[in-house]
């Protein structure tokens, strides 16, 4: 059975970044491992597996640190996994933002958020509150660093070059009802109304009246679709995050299952106009409570 493409794509992204930071051309890098430039390009695009020995040679030439080299060598041996589990600090350390890399290159993002506003749409006040709620033991400097990464990710929503990805989010209505520090939820609701007006962004709510649904057990997830690279389209991927790590699913059967779950959510969710009305109504309630 074919293995997951996620480790190959992760490895390719990391090797390309290290090569560019070292100022080494593709021709020189290909010579190091006895490959053609076309073969190296396929490695950097994650189209093929890379033997550990070649990864080691490239890392040595690129001058990467020992911990980075070790992580990339481990990735070279992960390509046969049926589904790939990314445990932060193990196969890929915290310095390497795999999901961020995939998110930045995706052409279409669809996210179901049953518990929290999606990171790409969080207001700065909400970002800080969400990070400290999930990880209350972080130092102020660590919270600041996490928040900076999230704000950096958000730039792709409003970028002009290249074109921003299509972003569709379905948020459970209960997310709007969560108690937050004074002013945080009001700021967040206003932010959702503004970003929801962007032509490439769709913000919709799953109402309480929807009851139980196909995602009730699945929980939150993101579907990522990509444009072709060198005539080959990277496989669509499902991303599911938990407190201790994240799972990346890119097998057709796995992706099709989540496509069906998304279709059921799409059918049950309010449309964009109805969602904006409900968000505005909730905002008015919060404003009235402050008087």
N, C-alpha and C positions, 0 to 999 in steps of 0.2 A: 504494500500500500504506500502511495506517495506520502512523503512527510510534509510538515507544515513549511510554508515559504517564509513565515515570519522571521525565524532566525537568520535565513539567508539575506533577507531584505535589511534586517537590523545590522548584520555584519557589513553588508555593502555600504550602507549609509555611514557607518563608523569609519570604515577604511577610506572612503572617499573624503570624508571630513579631515581625517588625519593626513592624507596625502596633500590636500590643498593647504592645510595649515603648515606643512613642512616645505611647501613651495616646490614640490616634485611633479614633473610632468607625467602624463599617462604613459608616454613612450619610455621614460626612464624606469617607472614603476613596473611596467610590463617586462622589461629586460631583467629586472631583479629576480622575477619568479619564472623566467623563461617562457613567457606567454606573449601573444600578440596584443596589440592595443584593443582590438575588438573583444578578445577574451577577458581582458581586465575590465572593460566596460560592462560586460555581462556580470562579472563578479560584483562590481560596484552597484549594479542595478538589482542585485539579488536574484538573478535569473539562474544561476548555477551554484552548486556547493563548492566550497573552497577547502582543500586539505589544510590541516592544522599547520604543517610545515611551511606552507606558503604564507599563511597568516603571520607566522612568527617572523619570517624574513621581511615581510612588508612592515611589520611593527618596528623591527629593529632599524630598518632604513628610515622610517618616519620619525623615529626618536620618541615614541610614545612611552609613557611610564609603565612600570612593571605590572601594576594592578590593572591598567587598561589592557595591556597585552594579554594578561591571564584571562580577563573577561572575554576578549575577542577569540582567544583560542578555545575557550569553552563553547562559545557560540558556534564555532566551526564543527563541533561534534553534536550539535543539537538539531540538525536538519531532518532527522528521521522521526521526530516526535509527532504523534498523531494529532495532538493539539498542543499548543505551546504555552506553558505556564511561566510567567515572568514574576519571579519573587524578588522584590527590591533588595539590592545589596548582595545578590548571589550571582546568578548567571550574568545579569546586567546590573552594575552598581547604580546607586542613586544619581551619580553625575550624568548618566546617560538617559535621556528622556525619550524612550522608544515611542511612547504614545504621541508625544509632542511632534516627533519627526513624522509619524504617519499622518497626524492631524494636519500638519502644515502642507503636506503634499496631496491631500485628498481633494477631489473635485466636488464631492457631494457627501455631506454629513447628516445623518439622521439619528437623533438621540431621544430616548425615553427617559424621563427624570421623575421617578416616583417619590423621591424623598428630599431633593435639594435642587435649587435652580442650577442649570448647567453652567460649568465654569466659564464658557465663552460668553455667557450673557449675564454674569454676576457684576453687580455694582461694587465699586471699591469697598464700601462699608460692609457689604454682604460678604465679600471675599475674606476680610479679616475675621468676621464673626464665624464663618463657616470653617475656616482653618483651625481656629482656637477651639471650636466646639468638638471637632473630630480628634484633634491632637492637643489636648489641654496642657501637656507637659512641655511643649515647645518653648524655647526662649523667645523673647521679643525679636532678636535678630533672625532667628529661624522663621518666625512668622513673616517677617518682612521679606525674606528671601523667597519663601513659598508664594507670597502674594505677588512679588515682582514677576515670577515665572508665569503666573496665571494672567496677569495684565499683559505680559508680552504675547501670550497666546492669543489674546483677544484682538490684537492688531490685525490678524488676518480677516476678521469680520468686516473691517472698514477699509482694508487696503484697496488700492486701485491698480497696482502692478505687482504681480499678475492679477487677473480677475479674482475676486474673492470666491470661495467655495459656496455652493448652495448649502444653506443650513436650515434644517427642519428640526424643530424640537416639539415634543409633546410633554407637557408638564402636568402632573397630577394636581387637581384643584387643592388637595390638602396641603401642598407645599406653600400655598399662599396664606394658609391659616396658622402656620407655625409662629409661636411667640418669639419675637426677636427684640434685641435692645432698641430703645427709643429711636425712632427715625430710620432704622435700618430697612425694615420691610417697606416703608413708604418710598424710600429712595430706590429700592429694588423694583418695585412695581412701576414706578415712573420710568425706570431704565428699560424694563421689558416693553413698555408701550412705545418708547422711542426706537429701540432696535427692531421691534416687530414691524415697524413701518418701512424698513429697508426692503428693497425689491427682492433681494436674494435671501432674505431671512423670513422664516415662517415660525411664529410662536403660537402654539395652540394648547388648549387646556383639556385634560381628561376630567370630565365632571364627576362629582360624587355619585350622580345618578347612573353612571356607567356600571356600577357594581363590580363584581368579580369579572376578570377578563383573562386573556391568554398570557398576559405578562405578569399576572399576580404572583406566580412562582418565579418566573425568570428574573424579575427585578429590573434595575436600570441597565441600559446597554447603549452602545453606539454602533451604527452601521457606517462603514467608510468605503466609498467607491473612488476609483482613481482613473485618471486619463491614461491613455497608452504611452509607453516609453519605448522609443526605438521600435515602434510597430507592435509591441507586446503590452497588453494591459495587465498591470499588477492585479492579483486576485482581490476581490472585495473581502473585507475583513469585519468580523464582529469583535468588539472590545467590551469586556465586562470587568469591572473593578470591584475589589473588596478591601477590607482593612489591611490584609497581609500581602496582597499582590494583585495581579490581574491576569486574565486569561484572554488569549488572542485566538480566534477561530477563523480559519480561511478555507476549510473544506466546503465544496459545493453543498453537501447535505446539511452541514451545520449552518451555513449562511442562509440556505433556503428556509430552514426552520425559523430563523429570526426574521426573515422576510415576511413569513406568514404571520408571525406575532405582530410585526409592525403594521401589516395590512389590517389586522383586527383593531389595533389601536387607532389607526387612521380613520377607520369607519366609526369608532365610538367617540372620537374627540370632537369638540366643537370646532367650527370653522374659524378662520382668522378674525373675522369681524365679531363673532359671538364671544370669542376668547378675549378680545380687547375690551368688550363691554363688561365682561365679568371681572377682568383685572381692574378696570376703572371703578366698578362698583365696590370692590374690596378696598381700593385706595381711598374712596370716599368714606367708607366705614372707619378706617384707621384715622383719617383726618378728623372725622366727627368725634372720635373717642378722645382726641387730644384737646378738644375745646372744653 
